[in-house]
Amino acid sequence: MTSENWFELIKDILIALPTIVFTGWIAFWTWLRDQDRLKVQKYLVFANTIEGDPVLVRDTDVGVMVVNLSLFPVRICAVGFTTPEKGSFIELRDTRIEVAKEEAFAPMPFPTLERVEVRWPVEIPSHGKQLFFAGAGDLKRLASVPLQFWNTAACKAIAVTEARPLQPFYSKRSWRWKLRDAITRLKNRGRASVAKSR
């Protein structure tokens, strides 16, 4: 190939490259836009023991928060928590959600909320969120899970959609929880070394 041919080849590549990159980006964005994107979080209340260790308060609200990050509504057909046994989870069957109570003279900015039983599936609008609370029957079944398990990375909230029933969405640990776990491990290591020195 002569230098003129090389120049023509490089010029053609430079002309085609922005078009290929732009078209690929549009195709990727369109594919990503059409995917179910949910953020699932555990809704748990913890209290500290005398030693400073976090412990789950079971007689308060326990639930799963689902945030829909998709550009279209998503229908949720089940929520629950993983258990210490690998591959199994506890489905919240006696689930409740909060809805505005129908009152004739309710103040507008602060409507009265009441908890009603869920009728599956629950549709969450685009960029909306829904909090599912465990009912009395669910709390009895969750009582079988050891208290220490709730504050570990293995404990995850689960949400199952109608579109992907075999591919549930799991909660992820935030950086705050990871930092808190690291600090707890360092404290426990310090306590163990003090106990050994005595």
N, C-alpha and C positions, 0 to 999 in steps of 0.2 A: 504494500500500500504506500502510496506517495503521501507527502505531507499535506497536500490539498485534500486527499480523501480522509485523512485523520482529522483535519480541521472540520470537514463537513460532518463527520460522524460525531465529534464532540459537540458541535453546534446543534445537531438534531437531538442529542441526548439532553442537553441543557434546555432546549425548547420543550421537550416532552416531559421532563421530570416534574415541573410544577403541576402540570395537568394530572399526572399519575398520582402524585401525593395528595392533591386536593380531592380527586375522585375517591381515592382510598379512604381519606378522612371522612368524607360524607357517607360512604358505605358503612364504615365502622360506627359512626355516630347513629345512623339509622338502625343498625342492628342493636346497639346498646340501648337506644330509646325504646325499642320494642320488647325488652327483657323485663321480667318481674324483678323489681328491686325493692326489697323490704329490709328495714332495720328492726331487729328484734332485741328487746332488752328485758332483763329480769326486774321485776318490781318487788323489792324486798325491803323490810325495815330491820336494821341491826341496832343492837345496844352493846355497850362495852361492859365486860366483866371487871372485877376488881383488879385483875392482872392487866387489863387493857386489851384483851382479846375480843374481837367482834363476835357476837352471838345473834342468831336469827330470833326475832320476836315473832312467834307463831300466831299469837292471838290478835295480831293486827292484819292490815291488808297485805296479801300475797297475790301476785298476779304477773301478767305478761303484757308488756307494751309493744305494739306493732305500729311502725311508721312506714307509710307507703311512699317511696321515693320515685315511683314510676310516673309516667305521663298519662296513665290510664287507671281506672279503678281496679282494685284487686279484691277477690272474694276469699276470705279466710274460712276454712272449714274445721280447723282444730288448732288448739294451743296446748302447751304443756311444758314439763321440765324433764331433763335427763335424770337418770338415777345412777347410784354407784355401780350397779350391774351394767357392764358394757353392752351397748346396743339396745337398751330398753329405756322407756320413758313413761312418765305418768301423765296421762291426758287429763286436762281439766274438763270434766263432764258437767259439773254443776256450776258452770261459769255465769258470772254476772257482768253487766256493763252499766255505766252511768248514763242516764238520759235526763233531759230537762222535764221536770214535773209540770203537768198541765194545771196551771193555776190562773184564776181570773185576774188577780191583782199582784202577780209576782213582779218584783223590781227587775227592770230590764238588764242592767249590767251584771247582776248576780242572780241568775235563775236558780231555783231550788232543784237539786239533783236527787234522783232516786235510783236505786239499783234494781234492774229487772233481769230476768233469766234470758240467756242468749238463745236466739233462734238461728241455727246455722243454715247456710253460710252467712257471714257478716261481710258486707261490702264496705271497703275503706276507700274513700275518694282519693284522687291524685293529690299527693303531698299532704294527706291527712293522717291522723293517728287515732288509735283506739286502744284503750286500756281494758284488759280482760281480768276481772277479779276472781279468785278462787272462792267457791261457795263452801257451805258447811261440810258437805260430803267430800269435796276435794281436800279440805284441810285435814280431815280424818285420814285420808289416804297419804297425804304428804307428811303426816306425823311419823310414818314408818321410816322416812329418810333421816339418817343421822344429822344432828345439828352441824357438825364440823363440815359436812359435805357442801352445805349451801354457800360457803364462802370460798370455795375452790374453783379453779379454772375448769374442772370437769363438769360442774353444774352449769347447765346452759338452758335458756328458754328456747322453746321450739314453736314455730308457726307453720302450718301446712295450708297451702293454697289449693283451690279447685283445679287450676291449670297445671300444677306440678305436685300431685299427691305423693309421689314416690321420692321427691327431692325437697325435704323440708328446709326451712330457713332456721339457722341457729344464731343465738346471740354471741357477740364477741366481747372479749374482755377489753375494757378501755385502759388507756395508759395510766389513769389514776389508780385503778385496781391493781395493775401490775406493780406500780410504785409502792402501793400499800402492802402488797404481798412481800416485796423485797425488804421493806422496813421491818415487817413482822418477823421474817426469817432472820434478819440481823439481830433483832432484839432477843429472839429465842436462842440464837447461837451464843450471844453474850451471857444469857442466863445459864446456859449449859456449861460454859467455861467457868463461871463463878461457882456453880455447884460442884464442879470437878475439883476446883482449887481448895474447897473446904474439906 
